């Protein structure tokens, strides 16, 4: 506790107030912990809602194009969802054959990888000759005590695996159906939102709220579009490199890189490991695997550390350290889905903070260039 200070008026003592900044930091940390537990507990509801919002932002151009024909909003949304789902299913059928063929290669690859590890260990530390043990004197033989020859019951691993797969499948289907319903009702309500905002707030406040919404939609859509194009280029280059080196399942590795790179900074590194391990366990000459690894790493450096950072950095203006913290936080709360949603959620938070004078310093701290872009601040910010 801080020492008391004498009062100049009557000589009494008053307690020194707790520093406001330290108290604010403590309150912010407590709020983050509480929000983390709340998001983890409400994940089955919040996660489909956030996915639906991203789908809503992505499908706005498709729904707008569909509504040029005589379709109402919910029919246009269903048509757009059907087109998107059909494309995903078609790609899944193409990749399914590679996945089934890869399953047959896993045992051979595991045996060869274990042999390479054993060879490396023998080369690094050759085994020493075992010491000569003295021969014990002969002893009288006695009958061993009877033992229970009954084997312990074995776990029904098939049933456990089936329950695991079935439970995750049911959870995924429930979340996907909930997200689809969210998207449909979002398109039904989107046209009425401006009128409701003007009825609920004053004209200036309504314009401010709608301006925040427009900036969020524009920036998130811009991020998703740029990220998708970068992922597509990285995936095509990865597949082409694997095909040029003669690595099997090059289409699968390209798709894996495309999906994994939505986890910013981290996913693309993990997607490099499977094709390199497969090449190491497939080719007799390990130099081929080394060349493949070098080509894939250089390709990743070009697309991620040069093109993506320059292209997306100018659009998002987010601190890389803050992005990594957001990926770690939302990954801890929601797993892989949270890691994918981390950057869009961080973008929404920064845009919202930048529209108000009191929270604008926090938005500047989240930015990479030290200031919020002009298109993230409304002229009527208060």
N, C-alpha and C positions, 0 to 999 in steps of 0.2 A: 504494500500500500504506500502511496505517496505521502510524504510528511505534511502535516497541516501547516497552513500559512496564517500569520497573524493578520487580523483585520485592522486597517488603519483607523477605523471609526471608533470602536469601543474596546479594542485590545482582545477581542474574542478570537477563537480559532475556527477556521472553516476548512473543509476538506478540498484538496485540489481535484478538479474534475478529471475523469479519465480521458486521455487523448482521443479525440473524435476519430482520427484516421485509424488507430489501432482497433477501436471498437467497430468501425465500418468493415475493416478487413475480416475481423472475427465473424461478424454477422454474414458477410458474403460467403465465407467458408462453410458456416453452418447451413446457409441456404443452399449451397451447392450439394452438400451431403444429403440434405432433406430432399432436394429435387432428384438426386440420383436414386435414392431408395424409392421415391414415388414413381419415377419412370420405369424402374425395374419391376415394380409391383403391378403397374398399369400397362406393361408392355403388350399383353394380348389385345388391348383396345387401342393404345396410342400408336403402336407400330403399323397396323393396317391403315389407320387414319393418315399417318405421314406418307406411307406408300401411295395411298389414294390421292393425296395432294400432289405428289410428284407425277403420278399418271395423269391427273387432271391438267397439270401444266404442260406435259408432253403432248396430250391429245387435243389441246385447244385448236391448233391448226387443222388437224384432221376433222374434228367436229365442225369447225367453221366451213371447211370444204364440203362436208357431207350435208350441211344445212342449206347449201345453195340449191339442193334438190328439195322436193316437198317432204322433208322429214322434220319431225319435232325434235326437241333437244335430246330426250332420252333415247329415241331411236338412233339418232346420229351418234350418241355416245356408245350404244351397243354395237353399231356397225364398226366404229373405230376400234373398240376393244376386241371385236371378232377378228379384224384384220391384223391387229398386233399379236393376238394369241395364235392365229394361224401361222404367221411368220415364225414365231417362236417354236411351235410344234413341228413345222417343216424342218427347221434347223436341227431340232432335237432328234428327229428321225435320221437325219444325215449323220449325226455324230454318234448315234446309238450303236451302229455297227463297229465303229472304232473302239468304243468303250468295251464292248463284248470281246473283241479281239485282243484288247489290252489285258483283259483278265487272264487269258491263257498265257501271256508272256510274263506275268508277275512271278510265278514260281521259278522259272529259269533265270530271270533277272535277279531274284533274291539269292539264288545259289551262287551265281557268278559274282555278285557284290560281296557276299560273305567270303568267297575265295580270294577276291582282291584285298579285302581287309586283312585276312590271315596272312597273305603274302607280304603285305606292307608291315604287319607287326613282326613277322619273322625277319624281315630286312632291317627294321629299326632296332629291335632288341632280340638277337638270337638266343634261343633257350640254352641255359647252362646245363651241364651234365648233372644228373641227380646224384646225391651222395650215396655211398654204399651203406646199406643198412645191415647191422649184425643179425645173424640168423638166430631167432629165439629158440631156447631148448624145447624139446618135445614135452607136451603135457598130456595128462590123461583126458581122454575124450569122454565127454558126458553128453547125454541126450539134451538137446536144446528144449527150452520150455515151449509148450504148445502155444501157437499163435492163432489168431483169428484170420482165417484165409478168406473170409468174405470181403469182397472189394467194396469200397465206400460208394455210396450212390453218386452217380455222375450228374452234373448240372445239365439240364435240357437247354443246351446252347441254341438249338434251332428255335425253340419257343421264345427264348429271350430275344434273339435277333428279330424274330417276326414281330414280337410286341414292340420292340424299339422302332422298327421300320414303319409298322402300322400306326403307332402313336404319332411319329413325326409326320407321316403322310396326312393323317387326319388333322393335325394342327396346321399344316401348310394349306390344306384345302379350306379349312375354316377361315384362316386369315385371308386367303385369296378371294373367297366369296364375300367376306366382309368388306374388303377393299373395293371389289367391283360394285357393291351396293353404295358405298361411299361415293365413288366416282359418278355413278348415275345421278344420285341426289345432288351432288355438287353442280352438275351441269343444269339440273332443274332449278337450282336456287341461284345460280350465278347471275342470271339476268335481272333478278329482283334485288340483288344486294345493293346497288347504288341508291335506289329509291329508299330502301330501309335505312341506309346510313344517313341519308338527308332527313328522314323523319326522326331518327333517334338523336342526331346531333345538330348543332347549328351549321349553317352553310359553310363557314370557314373550317370548322372541325371535321365535317364530313369530307370536304375536299382534301384535308390533310390525311385522314384515314385512308381514303381511296388512293391518294398518291403513294402512301406506304405500300398498299397492296399491289399497285401497278409496278412499283420499283422491285418488289420482291419477285413477282411473276417474271418480269423482264430479265432480272439478273440470274434467277435460278434456271430459266429456260436457256439463257445464253451460256451458263456453265454446263448444263447437260448437253447442249448441242456441241460445244467445243470439246468437251470431254469425250463424247461419243466419236467425233471425228478423229481425235488423237488416238483413242483406243482402237479404232478401225485400222488406221495406218500402222500402228504398232503390231496389231494382230496379223495383218497381211504380211508385213516384213518378217515377223517371227515364223509364220508358216512357210514363207518362201525360203528362209535360211535353213529350216529343218528339212524341207524337201530337197534343197541343193546338197545337203550333207548326207542324204539318204536315210534320214531318221523316219521311222514309221510313225503313223498317226499324226502327221503334220497338221491336218485340219483340226484335230482335237487340241493340239498345243496352241494353235492360233486362237481358237475359241476360248481356251482357258486364259490366255493373256488378255483377250478382249474383256472378259468378265472380271478378272482379278484386278485390272488396273482401275476399276471404279473405286477400289480402296486406295486412296491416294498415297503415293510414296512407298507403300508396303506391299500391296498386292502384286505388283509387277515383279518384285524380287522373289516372292514365293513361286510365281508361275515359271521362273527360269529353271527351277530345280528338277522337275520331272523329265523334260527332254534331255537334260544333261546326264542325269542318272541312267536313263534308258540307253543313251549313246555309249556311256561308259561300260554298261553291261552287255551291249550288243556287239560292238566292233572289237575285233581282236587287237587292233592298234589303238592304244589309249591316246595317241596324238590326235586322232580324229575327234574324240570327245573334247580334248583341250581346245582344238580349233573351233568346234561348235560353241563351246562355252565362251570363248573370246568374242566370236561373232555376235552371239546373243547379248552379251554384256554391252558391247559397243552399240548395238542396235537400241538397247534399252537406254543407254546414256544419251543417245541422240534424240530419241523421242521424248523421254521424260525430263532429263536435266537440261535440255536445250529448247526443244519445240514446245513442250507442255508448259514449262515454267515461264517462258517468254510469252506464249500465247494466252494461257489461262491466268498468269500472274497479272497481266495488264487488265484483265476483265474482273478478277475477283479482288485483288489488292488485299490479300490475307497473309498474315505472318505465318511462315512455315512452322515455327515453333507452336503457335496457337493451333494450327491445323493438326499437328501431331498429338497435342494434348486432347483436342476434340475427338480424334480418331480413337485414342486410348480410352477416353471416358465413355463414349457411346459404344465402343466395342465391348467394354466391361459390362455395360448395362444391357445391351441388346445383341451382342455377338456380332457375326459377320454383317447382318443387316444394319446394325448401328454404325459399323465402320463405313459402309456405303453411304449412309445418310448423314454422316458427320459434317462434310463440307457444305451441302445444301442447308443444313440446320444452322451452321455457323454463319453462312451468308445471310440467312434470314435475321439472325440475332444482330449482326453488325448493321444491316440496313435499318432495322427498327431503332437501334440505339442512335444511329446517325441523324434521325429525323427530329430529335429533341435536344434542346440546348443542354439540359442537365446531364444527359447520358452520352452526349457527343464525345467527351474525352475518352469514355470506354470504347467507343467505336474506333477512335484514333489509335488506341492501344492495340486493338485487334488488327489494324491495318499494317501492311508491310512498308508502305511509303511514308507513314507517319501522319497521313491526313486522309480523310474520307473523300472519295471521288465526288464530283459535283452532281452526278446523276443519282447519288444516293441521298441527297439532302433536299428536302422540299423548301421552296422559298418561304413558306408559311410556317416553318418549324418554330415551335414555341417551347 
